[in-house]
Amino acid sequence: MSKQTKNVIKIILPLILGVVLIWYSLSKMPMSELLSYFKEANYTWIGLGVLLGVLSHLSRAYRWKFMINPMGYKLHIPNSFMAVMAAYLINYTIPRAGEISRASIVANYEGIPFEKGFGTIVAERIADLVMMLLIIAITLFLEFEYIYDFFAERFDPNKILIGVAGLIVISIVFVLFIRRSNSKLALKIKGFVVGLIEGVLSIFKMKQKWAFVGHTLFIWLMYVLMFYVTTFAVDETSGIPLAAILIGFISGSFSIAATNGGVGSYPVAIFLAFSIFGIAEDAGMAFGWIMWTAQTLMVIVLGGLSLLFLPIYNKNREKTQTS
């Protein structure tokens, strides 16, 4: 398969998946019923969720300077924030194109070499991956009893233990195989793991590493709170247990990677996660659509304004510097 064909598949497949999932979600509940949930939703909580989302993006823009400035370049916060928001918007069109555009924007307006800017974005993604894994670990720790009881009620505990033991054995065999193999797949996996470790360690070599860590924790705290407060917008999801919040958040986060910005996949992921806790199917699906729509509109508005004001802001900045 040619590289061009692979790239086309990477673009088309998420779009097709998104359309299919939109059809599936709307087949689970009539459009009129979904619209009634939107009409009856408490927009104060939705607005608060959007505000928390904006704070997380501001923090991400500010955090970026801790990686850029030590390389000898000055990153202006307005440009950083507008680049971040523009990147989120562009990601709705072509998967991962936002990261490329973000590095291109600061290369154009701040004179930061593209490869260096892009390298810092990759390091950011590693930090985000670590935070996602940390949230999963915290969820397993806090809700282990609930998760175990859920599976124990539906499956034979002995079979679960055998399955877990089997996974551990397979994982050990897989790790040993990867370490000793020189196949293309093994080399790619080893390269990814080495890069992941190096990326994490590089964070702790920064001059302002604790500021970077603090902003990273703040960003993800805002993400979780954004999800949490929005649950109060729908009566049926108001006051749901912590386990539902965490598992719903994790499920929704993974869905964003499945399609462009979670188009179609986000409501279905929330619906499936909430159904575990006995939350009504319609309410779970409606909440997923309300949550996704609110955050997407925020990205469209701020991302669109960012693309509009980037040249205006930088033209005025250049005039100020030369005057």
C-alpha positions as CSV (number, residue, x, y, z in Angstrom):
1,M,0.0,0.0,0.0
2,S,1.4,3.4,-1.0
3,K,2.0,6.2,1.4
4,Q,-0.5,8.4,-0.4
5,T,-3.2,5.7,-0.1
6,K,-2.4,5.3,3.6
7,N,-2.8,9.0,4.1
8,V,-6.2,9.0,2.3
9,I,-7.4,6.2,4.5
10,K,-6.3,8.0,7.6
11,I,-8.4,11.0,6.6
12,I,-11.4,9.2,5.1
13,L,-11.8,6.4,7.6
14,P,-12.5,8.6,10.7
15,L,-14.9,10.7,8.7
16,I,-16.9,7.6,7.6
17,L,-16.8,6.2,11.2
18,G,-18.1,9.6,12.4
19,V,-21.0,9.5,10.0
20,V,-21.9,5.9,10.9
21,L,-21.8,6.7,14.6
22,I,-23.9,9.8,14.1
23,W,-26.5,7.7,12.3
24,Y,-26.3,5.1,15.1
25,S,-26.7,7.6,17.9
26,L,-29.7,9.2,16.2
27,S,-31.2,5.8,15.6
28,K,-31.2,5.2,19.4
29,M,-33.4,8.2,20.0
30,P,-35.6,10.4,17.8
31,M,-34.2,13.8,16.9
32,S,-37.3,15.5,18.5
33,E,-36.4,13.9,21.8
34,L,-32.8,14.9,21.5
35,L,-33.9,18.5,20.8
36,S,-36.1,18.5,23.9
37,Y,-33.1,17.6,26.0
38,F,-31.3,20.6,24.6
39,K,-34.3,22.9,25.3
40,E,-34.6,21.7,28.9
41,A,-30.9,21.7,29.7
42,N,-29.5,24.0,32.3
43,Y,-27.3,26.3,30.3
44,T,-25.7,27.9,33.4
45,W,-23.9,24.6,34.0
46,I,-23.1,24.2,30.3
47,G,-21.6,27.7,30.3
48,L,-19.5,26.9,33.4
49,G,-18.2,23.8,31.6
50,V,-17.3,25.9,28.6
51,L,-15.5,28.4,30.9
52,L,-13.4,25.6,32.5
53,G,-12.6,24.4,29.0
54,V,-11.3,27.8,28.0
55,L,-9.2,28.0,31.2
56,S,-7.6,24.6,30.3
57,H,-6.7,26.0,26.8
58,L,-5.3,29.2,28.3
59,S,-3.2,27.1,30.6
60,R,-2.0,24.9,27.7
61,A,-1.0,28.1,25.8
62,Y,0.9,29.4,28.8
63,R,2.6,26.0,29.5
64,W,4.0,26.0,26.0
65,K,6.4,28.8,26.8
66,F,8.2,26.7,29.3
67,M,9.3,24.5,26.5
68,I,9.9,27.2,23.8
69,N,11.6,30.0,25.8
70,P,14.6,27.8,27.0
71,M,15.5,27.3,23.3
72,G,16.2,31.0,23.0
73,Y,12.9,32.1,21.4
74,K,10.2,34.3,22.9
75,L,6.6,33.0,22.6
76,H,4.0,35.6,23.1
77,I,0.9,34.3,25.0
78,P,-1.7,35.7,22.5
79,N,0.0,33.9,19.6
80,S,0.4,30.8,21.7
81,F,-3.3,30.8,22.6
82,M,-4.5,31.5,19.1
83,A,-2.3,28.8,17.7
84,V,-3.7,26.3,20.2
85,M,-7.3,27.2,19.4
86,A,-6.7,27.2,15.6
87,A,-5.1,23.7,16.0
88,Y,-8.1,22.4,17.8
89,L,-10.3,23.7,15.0
90,I,-8.2,22.3,12.2
91,N,-8.2,18.9,13.9
92,Y,-11.9,18.7,13.1
93,T,-11.0,18.6,9.4
94,I,-7.9,16.3,9.1
95,P,-6.7,14.2,12.0
96,R,-3.5,15.5,13.6
97,A,-3.3,18.3,11.1
98,G,-3.8,20.7,14.0
99,E,-0.4,19.9,15.5
100,I,1.3,20.7,12.2
101,S,-0.6,24.0,11.8
102,R,0.2,25.0,15.4
103,A,3.9,24.6,14.8
104,S,3.5,26.4,11.4
105,I,1.7,29.4,13.1
106,V,4.5,30.1,15.6
107,A,7.1,29.5,12.9
108,N,5.4,32.2,10.8
109,Y,4.6,34.7,13.5
110,E,7.3,34.1,16.1
111,G,10.2,32.9,14.0
112,I,10.4,29.6,15.9
113,P,11.8,26.8,13.6
114,F,9.0,24.4,12.6
115,E,10.9,21.3,13.7
116,K,11.6,22.7,17.1
117,G,8.0,23.9,17.7
118,F,6.6,20.6,16.5
119,G,9.1,18.7,18.8
120,T,7.7,20.6,21.8
121,I,4.1,19.7,20.8
122,V,5.1,16.0,20.6
123,A,6.6,16.3,24.1
124,E,3.3,17.9,25.3
125,R,1.4,14.9,23.9
126,I,3.6,12.6,25.9
127,A,2.8,14.5,29.1
128,D,-0.9,14.3,28.2
129,L,-0.6,10.6,27.6
130,V,1.0,10.2,31.1
131,M,-1.9,12.2,32.6
132,M,-4.5,10.0,30.9
133,L,-2.8,6.9,32.2
134,L,-2.7,8.5,35.7
135,I,-6.4,9.2,35.6
136,I,-7.1,5.6,34.5
137,A,-4.9,4.3,37.4
138,I,-6.7,6.6,39.9
139,T,-10.1,5.4,38.6
140,L,-9.0,1.8,39.0
141,F,-7.7,2.5,42.5
142,L,-10.8,4.5,43.7
143,E,-13.4,2.4,42.0
144,F,-11.7,-1.0,42.1
145,E,-14.5,-2.6,44.2
146,Y,-17.3,-1.2,42.0
147,I,-15.5,-2.3,38.8
148,Y,-14.7,-5.7,40.2
149,D,-18.3,-6.2,41.4
150,F,-19.7,-5.1,38.0
151,F,-17.7,-7.7,36.2
152,A,-18.2,-10.3,38.9
153,E,-22.0,-10.0,38.5
154,R,-21.8,-10.6,34.8
155,F,-18.8,-13.0,34.5
156,D,-17.4,-15.9,36.6
157,P,-14.8,-14.5,38.9
158,N,-12.6,-17.5,38.3
159,K,-12.7,-16.9,34.6
160,I,-11.8,-13.2,35.2
161,L,-8.8,-14.2,37.3
162,I,-7.7,-16.8,34.6
163,G,-8.2,-14.1,32.0
164,V,-6.1,-11.5,33.9
165,A,-3.4,-14.1,34.5
166,G,-3.4,-15.0,30.8
167,L,-3.0,-11.3,29.9
168,I,-0.1,-10.9,32.3
169,V,1.6,-14.0,30.7
170,I,0.9,-12.8,27.2
171,S,2.3,-9.3,28.1
172,I,5.5,-10.8,29.5
173,V,6.0,-12.9,26.4
174,F,5.2,-9.9,24.2
175,V,7.7,-7.7,26.0
176,L,10.4,-10.4,25.8
177,F,9.7,-10.9,22.1
178,I,9.9,-7.1,21.4
179,R,13.2,-6.8,23.3
180,R,14.9,-9.6,21.3
181,S,13.3,-9.1,17.9
182,N,14.7,-7.0,15.1
183,S,11.5,-6.9,13.0
184,K,10.1,-3.6,11.7
185,L,7.1,-3.8,14.1
186,A,9.4,-4.5,17.1
187,L,11.8,-1.7,16.2
188,K,8.8,0.7,15.9
189,I,7.4,-0.3,19.3
190,K,10.9,0.0,20.9
191,G,11.4,3.4,19.3
192,F,8.0,4.6,20.6
193,V,8.7,3.4,24.1
194,V,12.2,4.9,24.1
195,G,10.8,8.2,22.8
196,L,8.1,8.1,25.4
197,I,10.6,7.6,28.3
198,E,12.9,10.3,26.9
199,G,10.0,12.7,26.5
200,V,8.9,12.2,30.1
201,L,12.5,12.6,31.4
202,S,13.1,15.7,29.3
203,I,10.2,17.4,31.2
204,F,12.1,17.1,34.4
205,K,15.2,18.6,32.9
206,M,13.5,21.9,32.2
207,K,14.4,25.0,34.3
208,Q,10.8,25.5,35.1
209,K,9.8,21.9,35.3
210,W,7.5,22.3,38.3
211,A,5.6,25.1,36.6
212,F,5.2,22.8,33.6
213,V,4.0,20.0,35.8
214,G,1.6,22.3,37.7
215,H,0.0,23.6,34.5
216,T,-0.3,20.0,33.2
217,L,-2.1,19.0,36.4
218,F,-4.3,22.1,36.1
219,I,-5.2,21.4,32.5
220,W,-6.4,17.9,33.2
221,L,-8.2,19.0,36.4
222,M,-10.1,21.5,34.3
223,Y,-10.9,18.7,31.8
224,V,-12.4,16.5,34.5
225,L,-14.3,19.4,36.2
226,M,-15.6,20.5,32.8
227,F,-17.1,17.1,32.3
228,Y,-18.4,17.0,35.9
229,V,-20.2,20.3,36.1
230,T,-21.8,19.7,32.7
231,T,-23.5,16.6,34.1
232,F,-25.7,19.0,36.2
233,A,-27.2,20.4,33.0
234,V,-29.3,17.3,32.5
235,D,-31.6,16.2,35.3
236,E,-31.0,12.4,34.8
237,T,-27.2,12.8,35.0
238,S,-27.2,15.3,37.8
239,G,-25.6,13.8,40.9
240,I,-24.3,10.6,39.2
241,P,-21.6,8.6,41.1
242,L,-17.9,9.4,40.9
243,A,-17.3,6.2,39.1
244,A,-19.6,7.2,36.3
245,I,-17.9,10.6,36.0
246,L,-14.4,9.1,35.7
247,I,-15.3,6.2,33.4
248,G,-17.5,8.5,31.3
249,F,-14.6,11.0,31.0
250,I,-12.1,8.3,30.1
251,S,-14.4,6.8,27.5
252,G,-15.2,10.2,26.0
253,S,-11.4,11.1,25.9
254,F,-10.6,8.0,23.9
255,S,-13.5,8.6,21.5
256,I,-12.0,11.9,20.5
257,A,-9.0,10.0,19.0
258,A,-11.4,7.7,17.1
259,T,-12.9,10.3,14.9
260,N,-12.1,14.0,14.1
261,G,-12.7,15.8,17.4
262,G,-15.1,13.0,18.6
263,V,-17.6,13.6,15.8
264,G,-20.3,11.0,16.2
265,S,-18.1,8.8,18.5
266,Y,-18.3,11.0,21.7
267,P,-22.1,10.7,22.3
268,V,-21.9,7.0,21.7
269,A,-18.9,6.6,24.1
270,I,-20.7,8.5,26.8
271,F,-24.0,6.5,26.2
272,L,-22.1,3.2,26.6
273,A,-20.2,4.3,29.7
274,F,-23.2,5.7,31.5
275,S,-25.3,2.6,30.6
276,I,-23.0,0.6,32.9
277,F,-24.4,2.6,35.8
278,G,-28.1,2.2,34.9
279,I,-28.4,5.7,33.6
280,A,-31.3,6.0,31.0
281,E,-30.0,5.4,27.5
282,D,-31.7,8.6,26.1
283,A,-30.2,10.7,28.9
284,G,-26.7,9.3,28.4
285,M,-26.9,9.9,24.7
286,A,-28.4,13.4,25.1
287,F,-25.7,14.4,27.7
288,G,-23.0,13.2,25.2
289,W,-24.4,15.4,22.5
290,I,-24.8,18.4,24.8
291,M,-21.3,18.1,26.1
292,W,-19.8,17.6,22.7
293,T,-21.8,20.4,21.1
294,A,-20.9,22.9,23.8
295,Q,-17.2,22.2,23.6
296,T,-17.2,22.0,19.8
297,L,-19.0,25.4,19.4
298,M,-16.4,26.9,21.8
299,V,-13.6,25.6,19.6
300,I,-15.3,26.8,16.4
301,V,-15.8,30.3,17.8
302,L,-12.4,30.7,19.4
303,G,-10.5,28.8,16.7
304,G,-12.2,30.8,13.9
305,L,-11.6,34.1,15.7
306,S,-7.9,33.0,16.2
307,L,-7.4,32.4,12.5
308,L,-9.0,35.8,11.8
309,F,-7.0,37.8,14.4
310,L,-3.6,36.2,14.1
311,P,-2.5,38.4,11.2
312,I,-4.2,41.5,12.7
313,Y,-2.5,41.0,16.1
314,N,0.9,40.4,14.7
315,K,0.7,43.3,12.2
316,N,-0.1,45.6,15.1
317,R,2.7,44.1,17.2
318,E,5.2,44.7,14.4
319,K,4.1,48.3,14.1
320,T,4.5,48.8,17.9
321,Q,8.0,47.3,17.8
322,T,9.1,49.4,14.9
323,S,7.6,52.7,16.2
